Amino acid sequence: MKILLDPQIFYQQTYGGISRYYTEVFSVLSKKKDVEIILPIYNSDNSYLKETDLAAKNKSLHLLYSVLSFFRISTRSLRKRKSDQLLDAKFQENDYDVVVPTYYNPYFLDKINGKPFVLTVYDMIHELLPEYFIDDEFRVVERKELLLHKATRIIAVSHNTKKDILKVYPHINPDKIVVVYHGTSIKIDNEVKVALPENYILYVGARPHYKNFKFLVRSIVPLLKKDSSLMLIAAGGGKFSEEELAWLKSLGINRQVVQKRFEENELGHFYKQAKCFVLPSLYEGFGIPVVEAMACGCPIILSTHGSLPEIAGDAGIYFNSESEDDLKEKIEELINNSELRAKYADKGLRHVTRYDWNAAAEQCLQVYKDAANANY
């Protein structure tokens, strides 16, 4: 079976859950003798893709890029142009069984000559919380709707996401939507040393409004002021903005709330050493950090929105997202009770075994085969 993997997400993300999903699944599939992966992209900046053999190979281009980079000459536009030429050539050859777009740009529809394609839907947040996406440069709602209707098969990353698709677009045939959970590949590298405080609450990832980061901060202000050794680490998501820094200073907690970047082989230590991990989001289609935290033995505190109860099950501690006091109390109880932390860490380690990239890859492959064999 030949699968043409559209590269658009690898231009958009250096890190990110979507590009991680595709590199994990297709790294597994690429090892199968009866599967050929065609990924028309050269020398991606995506951190996950760099660690695989999925990208197209061209020794002369690789040498040229290396020379230009040595002289600090940007190769980004050149690489994009060469990759686009390769992508067009692969479409013209028409030698593949199914197309897998990695995001919602529908540019490929005019190029696939009626060949089947399988769309993965990661969440329906743009449709359900449109107030947070007024200036959407990727036109996600419009493009996703078009692709949902035309897709041969649809993969949803959770049952909640499938439910949301059908809520927004009830006329879509539910039988063509298949739920495939993500896996987790996070590891704790004991050779890596990370300088972290002894006593901290962990938040991971971006901090836009719907992620509810400020709600979390406001809820723990009393805890931070009560215990000067307690900190909140915001791992990843970019440096705090001037507005965020000024706001934290106005609360009198700017020394106890810090943003830290991390390398991929360091993230496991952030989870492992934390007193707890908190995900206060107003919506998640899956919630990869939840699975990562469980895999590292870190107890988790979550909102009840989106897919989070489905993914965490009884391994999560849930708070009322309309009550900062409730979240404060849940965090305070957990960080002050080592037995409770151990109990929920153990629950997470047992629960997380159901999330496996090898299983996800096999399930995705079956969907791709079904799409290739479908009579539409």
Order of alpha helices (4+ residues) and beta strands (2+ residues): beta-alpha-alpha-beta-alpha-alpha-alpha-beta-beta-alpha-alpha-beta-alpha-beta-beta-alpha-beta-alpha-beta-alpha-beta-alpha-beta-alpha-beta-alpha-alpha-alpha
